[in-house]
Amino acid sequence: MNRQLLIFDLDGTLIDSRLDLATGINLMRRHYNLPPLPSDTIAGWIGEGIHNLVKRCLQGHPADLEEAVRINYESYLKHIHEKTTLYPGVAGGLAALHAHGHELALFSNKRTGASRMILEHFELIKFFSSIIGGDSNFPLKPSPEGVYELMRRAGAEADNTWIIGDNHTDLAAARNAKVKSVFVNYGIGEAQGEKATICFDDFNSLAGHFLR
């Protein structure tokens, strides 16, 4: 396949971060003397940025949202890759896609610093030419603005640009930017009615599609 711009999501697409994200949230809740939430409950709210996640996990508790976000983020960073794992095939797949000549970028609603820490920990950052996180000067997905910026940096056109993710926000961002999309069925999120160009059940199959 000719050179493509492959814009990856992070949580639920490259990494299973549910347990460490839940740790950060429950440490924040402990600060406010709230009981812990099940990790599956927290996982259902991942994907739309830290402010939305924290607000939902406060469940109406009258905490200052900015303070709660700060406490959560600081707590999460202390445990950021204790239990987080790569999905099977990710390390080898990204290496092969990069070697094949595809341009790899990351567009995550997770903050940039945390995204970089994870990519560095798993020795994946060398494969990515650009990273846009949730605290960059671009609106969160499903806004297409970050997609446009990554396309500009890569000199890519819509017909050779893909967004690869596990959540409806990824698919909606692709639709809004008028680029193609991949939905991974193994992730944390849900499509919620958004339609992908193509779906895959595992990362090896995804990588193989672009290595043909």
C-alpha positions as CSV (number, residue, x, y, z in Angstrom):
1,M,0.0,0.0,0.0
2,N,1.2,3.5,-0.8
3,R,2.3,5.8,2.0
4,Q,-0.6,6.6,4.4
5,L,-0.9,8.9,7.3
6,L,-2.1,6.7,10.2
7,I,-3.4,8.8,13.1
8,F,-3.7,6.5,16.2
9,D,-5.7,7.0,19.3
10,L,-4.0,5.8,22.5
11,D,-6.2,4.5,25.3
12,G,-8.1,1.5,24.1
13,T,-6.3,1.4,20.7
14,L,-2.6,0.9,21.5
15,I,-2.8,0.4,25.3
16,D,-5.1,-1.1,27.9
17,S,-4.9,1.5,30.6
18,R,-8.1,0.9,32.4
19,L,-6.6,-0.2,35.7
20,D,-4.2,2.6,36.1
21,L,-6.8,5.2,35.0
22,A,-9.1,3.7,37.7
23,T,-6.4,4.0,40.3
24,G,-6.0,7.7,39.5
25,I,-9.7,8.3,39.7
26,N,-10.2,6.4,43.0
27,L,-7.3,8.2,44.6
28,M,-9.0,11.4,43.6
29,R,-12.3,10.1,45.1
30,R,-10.5,9.1,48.3
31,H,-9.3,12.7,48.6
32,Y,-12.9,13.8,48.8
33,N,-13.8,10.9,51.2
34,L,-15.8,9.1,48.4
35,P,-15.8,5.3,48.0
36,P,-14.0,3.7,45.1
37,L,-15.8,3.1,41.8
38,P,-15.4,-0.2,39.9
39,S,-12.8,-0.1,37.2
40,D,-15.5,-1.2,34.6
41,T,-17.6,1.8,35.5
42,I,-14.7,4.2,35.1
43,A,-13.7,2.5,31.8
44,G,-17.2,3.3,30.4
45,W,-16.4,7.1,30.7
46,I,-12.9,7.0,29.2
47,G,-12.3,8.7,25.8
48,E,-13.7,12.2,26.1
49,G,-10.9,14.0,28.0
50,I,-9.9,14.3,31.6
51,H,-12.4,16.9,32.5
52,N,-15.3,14.9,31.3
53,L,-13.9,11.7,33.0
54,V,-13.4,13.4,36.4
55,K,-16.8,15.2,36.3
56,R,-18.6,11.9,35.7
57,C,-16.6,10.1,38.3
58,L,-17.4,12.8,40.9
59,Q,-21.1,11.7,40.5
60,G,-22.4,15.1,41.6
61,H,-20.1,15.7,44.5
62,P,-19.6,19.5,44.8
63,A,-15.9,19.5,44.4
64,D,-14.1,22.2,42.4
65,L,-13.6,20.6,39.0
66,E,-10.2,22.1,38.3
67,E,-8.9,21.0,41.7
68,A,-10.3,17.5,41.2
69,V,-8.7,17.3,37.7
70,R,-5.4,18.3,39.1
71,I,-5.6,15.8,42.0
72,N,-6.6,13.0,39.6
73,Y,-3.9,13.8,37.1
74,E,-1.1,13.9,39.7
75,S,-2.3,10.7,41.2
76,Y,-2.5,9.0,37.8
77,L,1.0,10.1,36.8
78,K,2.3,8.2,39.9
79,H,0.8,5.0,38.6
80,I,0.8,5.7,34.9
81,H,2.2,2.4,33.7
82,E,2.0,0.1,36.7
83,K,-0.7,-2.1,35.2
84,T,-1.0,-0.6,31.7
85,T,-0.2,-3.0,28.9
86,L,0.2,-2.9,25.1
87,Y,-2.5,-4.7,23.2
88,P,-1.0,-7.8,21.5
89,G,0.8,-7.0,18.3
90,V,1.1,-3.3,18.9
91,A,4.9,-3.1,19.3
92,G,5.7,-5.2,16.3
93,G,2.9,-3.8,14.2
94,L,3.9,-0.1,14.7
95,A,7.6,-1.0,13.9
96,A,6.5,-2.7,10.7
97,L,4.2,0.1,9.6
98,H,7.0,2.6,10.3
99,A,9.5,0.6,8.4
100,H,7.1,0.2,5.5
101,G,7.1,4.0,5.1
102,H,3.8,5.0,6.6
103,E,3.6,8.2,8.6
104,L,2.4,7.5,12.2
105,A,0.9,10.2,14.4
106,L,-0.9,10.2,17.7
107,F,-4.1,12.2,18.4
108,S,-5.4,11.5,21.9
109,N,-7.8,13.2,24.2
110,K,-5.3,12.2,26.9
111,R,-2.9,15.0,27.9
112,T,0.3,15.3,25.9
113,G,2.7,14.7,28.8
114,A,1.0,11.5,29.9
115,S,0.8,10.3,26.3
116,R,4.5,10.9,25.8
117,M,5.4,9.1,29.1
118,I,3.5,6.0,28.0
119,L,5.0,6.0,24.5
120,E,8.5,6.4,26.0
121,H,8.0,3.7,28.6
122,F,7.0,1.2,25.9
123,E,9.7,2.5,23.5
124,L,7.2,3.4,20.9
125,I,7.7,7.2,20.6
126,K,10.4,6.8,17.9
127,F,7.7,5.6,15.5
128,F,5.6,8.8,15.8
129,S,6.3,11.9,13.8
130,S,3.7,14.0,15.6
131,I,1.7,13.9,18.9
132,I,-1.4,16.0,19.7
133,G,-2.8,15.5,23.2
134,G,-5.9,16.8,25.0
135,D,-4.1,19.8,26.3
136,S,-2.8,20.9,23.0
137,N,-4.1,24.1,21.3
138,F,-6.8,22.1,19.5
139,P,-10.3,21.0,20.5
140,L,-10.8,17.5,21.7
141,K,-12.0,14.8,19.3
142,P,-14.6,14.7,17.7
143,S,-13.4,18.1,16.4
144,P,-11.4,17.7,13.2
145,E,-9.0,20.5,13.9
146,G,-6.3,18.3,15.3
147,V,-6.6,16.0,12.3
148,Y,-6.2,18.9,9.9
149,E,-3.0,19.9,11.8
150,L,-1.5,16.4,11.6
151,M,-2.4,16.3,7.9
152,R,-0.6,19.7,7.4
153,R,2.5,18.5,9.2
154,A,2.7,15.3,7.2
155,G,1.7,16.9,3.9
156,A,-1.1,14.4,3.6
157,E,-4.4,14.5,1.8
158,A,-7.7,13.2,2.9
159,D,-7.6,10.2,0.6
160,N,-4.4,8.8,2.3
161,T,-5.3,9.7,5.9
162,W,-6.8,7.3,8.4
163,I,-7.9,7.7,12.0
164,I,-7.5,4.5,14.0
165,G,-9.4,4.2,17.3
166,D,-11.8,2.4,19.6
167,N,-14.3,5.1,20.4
168,H,-17.1,7.0,18.7
169,T,-15.1,10.2,19.2
170,D,-12.4,8.8,16.9
171,L,-14.9,7.8,14.2
172,A,-16.7,11.1,14.4
173,A,-13.4,13.0,14.1
174,A,-12.7,11.1,10.9
175,R,-16.2,11.8,9.6
176,N,-15.9,15.5,10.4
177,A,-12.4,15.7,8.8
178,K,-13.7,13.7,5.8
179,V,-10.9,11.1,6.1
180,K,-11.1,7.3,6.4
181,S,-11.3,5.4,9.7
182,V,-10.5,2.1,11.4
183,F,-12.4,0.8,14.4
184,V,-10.8,-1.7,16.7
185,N,-13.2,-4.0,18.3
186,Y,-10.9,-5.0,21.2
187,G,-10.8,-1.6,22.8
188,I,-12.4,0.2,25.7
189,G,-14.9,2.4,23.9
190,E,-17.9,2.0,21.7
191,A,-18.9,3.1,18.2
192,Q,-22.3,4.3,19.3
193,G,-23.7,4.4,15.8
194,E,-20.7,5.9,14.1
195,K,-19.6,3.9,11.0
196,A,-15.9,3.0,10.3
197,T,-14.4,2.5,6.9
198,I,-13.1,-0.9,8.2
199,C,-13.0,-2.8,11.5
200,F,-10.5,-5.2,13.0
201,D,-10.6,-7.6,15.9
202,D,-6.8,-7.4,16.6
203,F,-3.8,-5.2,15.9
204,N,-2.0,-7.8,13.8
205,S,-4.9,-7.8,11.3
206,L,-4.9,-4.0,11.3
207,A,-1.2,-3.8,10.6
208,G,-1.4,-6.5,8.0
209,H,-4.0,-4.5,6.1
210,F,-1.6,-1.5,5.7
211,L,1.4,-3.7,4.9
212,R,0.0,-5.2,1.7
